[in-house]
Amino acid sequence: MDFNLSEEQALLRDSAARYLRDKYPFDPRGGLRGWAEPSGDKADWQVLAELGWLGLSVPQAQGGYGLGFVEDALVLEEFGRALAPAPFLGSAVLCTPLLRNAAASLHQQALVQGLVQGSTRFALAHLEPEVAGCATRARCLADGWELQGRKLLALAAPQADVLLITASDPDAAGATSLFAVPATVPGVHMRPYRLVDGQWAADVVLESVRIGAQECLAGPLQASALLEEALDHACLGAVAEMLGCMEAVLEISAQHLKTRVQFGKPLGAFQALQHRMAEMFLEVQETRSILYHGLSGLSLSAHERKRRASAAKAYAGSAARFVGQQGIQMHGGLGVTEEVAVGHYYRHIVALERLFGDSAAHVARFAAGYEEAA
């Protein structure tokens, strides 16, 4: 198998690196990364659409570029390297599989067009306080649906124009369906907050929210499979972004060891620190390898896709934490200050490791997959 990037993929990666590096330089006085306001900057999001990034994995028949998730992963890696605050993972990457594979209709086509053109921002609201099942209810009406419930930790929801919400239908034995709900519709209430790395999320309360019949994007026979596929894509997207953070920490730490002098010589001259840098380098390379392993499984069976996605997320979470922690240790007390970038990278790693299931959850999911196969 050839893991070398094609000429087009290399150009995409390099252009993403240049744009994000110039657009989001590290500001030691900026505090927590991220937009100052929960609603974000829609003009910046429009630029991502003009660059073509929002439609990379959307089929050409639906107005996209017909590429694959590998291209999304290349862009996400540069988002991690630059600590860029735009919610590319939570909005575009997570929601694209849900929208492009939803039941075909004029409304679905309009939503996909809004995504590709950057005129509509999306967020998935799926997690709930209850451990099992979907407590949010969807009641079928004569002219549409009524939603009632509560969602937690909806990533990028404060910036979203449309929320993709999962809800159970009592008329379908409680099976889950997927709905597109405009964020401004009466009855939708959000409580926005920052995560540890500064990116925005929100809890969403639905109080007798009424929507049209066309807003049901996937019924009980389709929604669960769509959701599993989208979350597996998001897991691998988080791994790609963590990989970018790990590479940046490695580069910053290497530069620090070359320039920081102790006992009359650079820190990099000490063998113990050289060994630690070698361990960090190995973790970066192994994370890249298991990301490629996960990406190659996206076109396989659902069972194999889930197994590889969980393996990548479980390994990358622990590896990225190790690299981030060692980077902070290399800097000593400076590593935890706002003025040094390595601490900001570590916060982002911590947030990404927790999103879409932490390492422990994916180890359990990976093991359960083997039990099912047996």
C-alpha positions as CSV (number, residue, x, y, z in Angstrom):
1,M,0.0,0.0,0.0
2,D,1.4,3.4,-1.0
3,F,1.1,6.0,1.8
4,N,2.8,8.8,-0.1
5,L,0.5,11.8,-0.7
6,S,-0.5,12.5,-4.3
7,E,0.5,15.9,-5.8
8,E,-3.0,17.3,-5.2
9,Q,-3.0,16.1,-1.6
10,A,0.4,17.6,-0.9
11,L,-0.8,20.9,-2.4
12,L,-3.9,20.8,-0.2
13,R,-1.8,20.2,2.9
14,D,0.7,22.9,2.1
15,S,-1.9,25.5,1.3
16,A,-3.8,24.7,4.5
17,A,-0.6,25.0,6.5
18,R,0.2,28.4,5.0
19,Y,-3.3,29.8,5.4
20,L,-3.8,28.7,9.0
21,R,-0.3,29.7,10.1
22,D,-0.8,33.2,8.7
23,K,-4.4,33.5,9.9
24,Y,-3.9,32.3,13.4
25,P,-0.4,33.1,14.7
26,F,0.1,32.3,18.3
27,D,-0.6,35.3,20.5
28,P,0.9,34.9,24.0
29,R,-1.5,37.7,25.2
30,G,-4.6,36.1,23.7
31,G,-5.4,33.8,26.7
32,L,-7.5,30.8,25.9
33,R,-7.6,30.1,22.2
34,G,-10.9,30.4,20.3
35,W,-13.2,33.2,19.2
36,A,-14.1,35.8,21.8
37,E,-17.8,35.4,21.1
38,P,-19.8,32.2,21.1
39,S,-21.3,32.9,17.7
40,G,-17.9,33.1,16.1
41,D,-17.0,34.9,12.9
42,K,-19.1,33.9,9.9
43,A,-16.8,35.7,7.5
44,D,-14.0,33.4,8.5
45,W,-16.2,30.4,7.9
46,Q,-17.1,31.7,4.5
47,V,-13.4,31.8,3.7
48,L,-13.1,28.1,4.5
49,A,-15.9,27.5,2.0
50,E,-14.1,29.5,-0.7
51,L,-11.0,27.5,-0.1
52,G,-13.1,24.4,-0.8
53,W,-12.5,22.7,2.6
54,L,-16.2,22.4,3.5
55,G,-17.0,20.3,0.5
56,L,-13.9,18.0,0.2
57,S,-15.7,14.8,1.0
58,V,-19.1,15.8,-0.5
59,P,-19.9,14.0,-3.8
60,Q,-19.7,16.1,-6.9
61,A,-23.3,15.3,-7.6
62,Q,-24.2,17.2,-4.4
63,G,-22.0,20.2,-5.2
64,G,-18.8,19.1,-3.5
65,Y,-15.4,18.0,-4.7
66,G,-15.8,14.2,-4.5
67,L,-12.6,13.6,-2.6
68,G,-12.4,11.5,0.5
69,F,-11.9,11.7,4.3
70,V,-8.1,11.5,3.8
71,E,-8.2,15.1,2.5
72,D,-10.3,16.1,5.5
73,A,-7.7,14.5,7.8
74,L,-4.9,16.4,6.1
75,V,-6.6,19.7,6.7
76,L,-7.5,18.7,10.3
77,E,-3.8,17.9,11.0
78,E,-2.9,21.5,10.0
79,F,-5.8,22.8,12.2
80,G,-4.1,21.0,15.1
81,R,-0.7,22.3,14.3
82,A,-1.9,25.9,14.1
83,L,-4.4,25.7,17.0
84,A,-6.9,27.2,14.7
85,P,-10.2,28.0,16.5
86,A,-12.6,27.5,13.6
87,P,-15.0,24.6,14.5
88,F,-14.0,22.5,11.4
89,L,-14.1,19.2,13.3
90,G,-17.3,19.8,15.2
91,S,-19.3,21.4,12.3
92,A,-18.0,20.3,8.9
93,V,-16.3,16.9,9.5
94,L,-18.8,15.5,12.0
95,C,-22.0,16.7,10.2
96,T,-21.0,16.1,6.6
97,P,-21.6,12.3,6.6
98,L,-24.9,12.8,8.3
99,L,-26.1,15.3,5.7
100,R,-24.7,13.7,2.5
101,N,-26.1,10.3,3.4
102,A,-29.5,11.4,4.7
103,A,-32.7,10.6,2.8
104,A,-32.5,12.3,-0.5
105,S,-34.9,15.2,-0.8
106,L,-34.9,18.8,-2.0
107,H,-34.5,20.0,1.6
108,Q,-31.5,17.6,2.1
109,Q,-29.9,19.0,-1.0
110,A,-30.4,22.5,0.2
111,L,-28.8,21.7,3.5
112,V,-25.8,20.1,1.8
113,Q,-25.4,23.1,-0.5
114,G,-25.5,25.4,2.5
115,L,-22.7,23.4,4.1
116,V,-20.5,23.4,1.0
117,Q,-21.1,27.1,0.3
118,G,-20.5,28.1,4.0
119,S,-23.9,29.9,4.3
120,T,-25.1,27.4,6.9
121,R,-23.1,26.1,9.9
122,F,-24.2,22.9,11.5
123,A,-23.7,21.1,14.9
124,L,-24.7,17.7,16.1
125,A,-26.6,17.5,19.4
126,H,-26.7,13.9,20.5
127,L,-25.3,13.3,24.0
128,E,-27.8,13.2,26.9
129,P,-27.8,13.1,30.7
130,E,-29.3,9.6,30.6
131,V,-26.8,6.7,30.2
132,A,-28.9,4.4,28.0
133,G,-31.3,5.2,25.2
134,C,-32.4,8.5,23.7
135,A,-34.7,10.4,26.1
136,T,-35.4,13.3,23.7
137,R,-38.8,12.6,22.2
138,A,-40.1,13.3,18.7
139,R,-43.9,13.4,18.4
140,C,-45.4,13.1,15.0
141,L,-48.0,15.8,14.2
142,A,-50.3,16.3,11.2
143,D,-48.0,19.0,9.8
144,G,-44.6,18.0,11.1
145,W,-42.9,17.1,14.4
146,E,-42.6,18.3,18.0
147,L,-39.4,17.8,19.9
148,Q,-38.9,17.7,23.7
149,G,-35.7,17.0,25.6
150,R,-32.2,18.0,26.5
151,K,-28.8,17.5,24.9
152,L,-25.3,17.9,26.4
153,L,-21.9,19.0,25.0
154,A,-23.0,19.9,21.5
155,L,-19.7,20.8,20.0
156,A,-19.8,24.0,17.9
157,A,-23.5,24.5,18.7
158,P,-23.1,28.2,19.7
159,Q,-21.9,28.9,16.2
160,A,-24.4,26.8,14.4
161,D,-27.3,27.9,12.3
162,V,-28.9,24.4,12.2
163,L,-28.7,21.7,14.9
164,L,-28.8,18.1,13.8
165,I,-30.7,16.5,16.7
166,T,-31.3,12.8,17.5
167,A,-34.7,12.0,19.0
168,S,-36.7,8.8,19.7
169,D,-40.1,8.2,18.1
170,P,-42.6,6.5,20.4
171,D,-44.6,5.4,17.3
172,A,-41.4,3.5,16.1
173,A,-40.8,1.6,19.4
174,G,-38.5,4.3,20.6
175,A,-36.0,4.0,17.7
176,T,-33.8,7.0,17.0
177,S,-34.4,9.5,14.1
178,L,-32.4,12.5,13.0
179,F,-33.8,16.0,12.6
180,A,-32.5,19.3,11.3
181,V,-33.6,22.0,13.6
182,P,-32.9,25.7,13.0
183,A,-31.1,27.2,16.0
184,T,-33.5,30.2,16.1
185,V,-36.8,28.2,16.1
186,P,-39.0,29.0,19.2
187,G,-38.3,26.5,22.0
188,V,-34.6,26.0,21.4
189,H,-32.5,27.2,24.3
190,M,-28.7,27.0,24.5
191,R,-26.3,27.4,27.4
192,P,-22.9,28.0,25.7
193,Y,-19.6,27.4,27.5
194,R,-15.9,27.0,26.7
195,L,-14.1,23.7,26.9
196,V,-10.7,23.4,28.6
197,D,-9.0,24.5,25.4
198,G,-11.2,27.4,24.7
199,Q,-13.4,26.0,21.9
200,W,-17.2,26.5,22.3
201,A,-19.9,23.9,23.1
202,A,-23.4,24.2,24.5
203,D,-26.1,22.3,26.3
204,V,-29.4,22.5,24.3
205,V,-32.9,22.4,25.8
206,L,-35.8,21.6,23.5
207,E,-39.2,22.8,24.8
208,S,-42.1,21.9,22.5
209,V,-40.0,22.7,19.4
210,R,-42.2,22.4,16.3
211,I,-40.6,21.8,12.9
212,G,-41.8,20.8,9.5
213,A,-42.1,17.3,8.2
214,Q,-39.2,17.8,5.8
215,E,-36.8,18.4,8.7
216,C,-36.7,14.7,9.5
217,L,-33.5,13.7,7.6
218,A,-33.3,10.0,8.6
219,G,-35.9,7.7,10.1
220,P,-35.5,4.8,12.5
221,L,-34.1,2.4,9.9
222,Q,-31.3,4.8,8.8
223,A,-30.4,7.2,11.6
224,S,-28.4,4.9,13.9
225,A,-26.1,3.6,11.1
226,L,-25.6,7.2,9.9
227,L,-24.7,8.3,13.4
228,E,-22.2,5.5,14.0
229,E,-20.5,6.3,10.7
230,A,-20.3,10.0,11.4
231,L,-18.9,9.5,14.9
232,D,-16.2,7.1,13.5
233,H,-15.2,9.8,11.1
234,A,-15.1,12.3,13.9
235,C,-12.9,10.0,16.0
236,L,-10.4,9.8,13.2
237,G,-10.7,13.5,12.7
238,A,-9.8,14.1,16.3
239,V,-6.8,11.8,15.9
240,A,-5.6,13.8,12.9
241,E,-6.0,17.0,14.9
242,M,-4.1,15.5,17.8
243,L,-1.4,14.4,15.5
244,G,-1.0,18.0,14.3
245,C,-0.7,19.1,18.0
246,M,1.9,16.4,18.7
247,E,4.0,17.5,15.7
248,A,3.9,21.1,16.8
249,V,4.9,20.2,20.4
250,L,7.8,18.1,19.1
251,E,9.0,21.0,17.0
252,I,8.6,23.6,19.8
253,S,10.4,21.3,22.3
254,A,13.3,20.6,19.9
255,Q,13.8,24.3,19.3
256,H,13.7,25.0,23.1
257,L,16.4,22.4,23.7
258,K,18.6,24.0,21.1
259,T,18.3,27.5,22.5
260,R,17.9,27.1,26.3
261,V,21.2,27.0,28.1
262,Q,21.8,25.3,31.4
263,F,25.2,24.7,33.1
264,G,27.0,26.4,30.2
265,K,25.5,24.2,27.4
266,P,22.2,23.8,25.5
267,L,19.6,21.5,27.1
268,G,19.8,19.4,23.9
269,A,23.3,18.3,24.8
270,F,22.0,16.2,27.8
271,Q,21.6,12.6,26.8
272,A,18.5,12.0,29.0
273,L,16.6,14.8,27.2
274,Q,17.7,13.4,23.8
275,H,16.2,10.0,24.8
276,R,13.0,11.7,25.8
277,M,12.8,13.5,22.5
278,A,13.3,10.2,20.7
279,E,10.4,8.7,22.6
280,M,8.2,11.6,21.7
281,F,9.2,11.2,18.0
282,L,8.3,7.5,18.1
283,E,4.9,8.3,19.6
284,V,4.2,10.8,16.8
285,Q,5.2,8.3,14.1
286,E,3.1,5.5,15.6
287,T,0.1,7.8,15.9
288,R,0.4,8.7,12.2
289,S,0.6,4.9,11.3
290,I,-2.5,4.0,13.3
291,L,-4.3,7.0,11.8
292,Y,-3.5,5.7,8.3
293,H,-4.8,2.2,9.5
294,G,-8.0,3.8,10.6
295,L,-8.5,5.8,7.4
296,S,-7.9,2.7,5.3
297,G,-10.8,1.0,7.1
298,L,-13.5,3.6,6.3
299,S,-14.4,1.8,3.1
300,L,-14.6,-1.6,4.8
301,S,-17.5,-3.2,6.7
302,A,-19.1,-1.3,9.6
303,H,-17.6,-3.7,12.1
304,E,-14.0,-3.2,10.8
305,R,-14.5,0.5,10.5
306,K,-15.5,0.8,14.1
307,R,-12.7,-1.5,15.3
308,R,-10.0,0.5,13.5
309,A,-11.5,3.9,14.5
310,S,-11.5,2.8,18.2
311,A,-8.0,1.5,17.9
312,A,-6.8,4.8,16.5
313,K,-8.6,6.9,19.1
314,A,-7.5,4.8,22.0
315,Y,-3.8,4.8,21.0
316,A,-3.7,8.4,19.9
317,G,-5.3,9.7,23.1
318,S,-2.6,8.2,25.4
319,A,0.2,9.0,22.9
320,A,-0.8,12.6,22.5
321,R,-1.1,13.1,26.3
322,F,2.5,11.7,26.7
323,V,3.9,14.0,24.0
324,G,2.1,17.0,25.5
325,Q,3.2,16.2,29.0
326,Q,6.8,15.7,28.0
327,G,6.7,19.0,26.1
328,I,5.7,20.8,29.2
329,Q,8.3,19.0,31.2
330,M,11.0,20.1,28.7
331,H,10.0,23.7,29.3
332,G,9.9,23.4,33.1
333,G,7.7,26.0,34.8
334,L,7.4,28.0,31.6
335,G,5.4,25.2,30.0
336,V,2.3,26.0,32.1
337,T,2.2,29.7,31.4
338,E,-0.1,31.5,29.0
339,E,3.0,33.0,27.2
340,V,4.3,29.6,26.0
341,A,2.4,27.7,23.3
342,V,3.1,24.2,24.5
343,G,0.6,24.4,27.3
344,H,-2.1,25.5,24.9
345,Y,-1.4,22.5,22.7
346,Y,-1.7,20.2,25.7
347,R,-5.1,21.7,26.7
348,H,-6.3,21.1,23.1
349,I,-5.0,17.5,23.3
350,V,-6.9,16.9,26.6
351,A,-10.2,18.2,25.0
352,L,-9.7,16.1,21.8
353,E,-8.9,13.0,23.8
354,R,-12.2,13.3,25.7
355,L,-14.4,14.1,22.6
356,F,-16.3,11.2,21.0
357,G,-15.2,8.8,23.7
358,D,-11.9,8.8,25.6
359,S,-9.2,6.2,25.4
360,A,-10.7,3.9,28.0
361,A,-14.1,3.9,26.3
362,H,-12.6,3.0,22.9
363,V,-10.4,0.3,24.4
364,A,-13.7,-1.2,25.7
365,R,-15.4,-0.8,22.3
366,F,-12.4,-2.4,20.5
367,A,-12.6,-5.4,22.9
368,A,-16.3,-5.7,22.5
369,G,-15.8,-5.8,18.7
370,Y,-13.6,-8.8,19.1
371,E,-16.2,-10.5,21.3
372,E,-18.9,-9.9,18.7
373,A,-16.6,-11.4,16.0
374,A,-15.9,-14.5,18.1
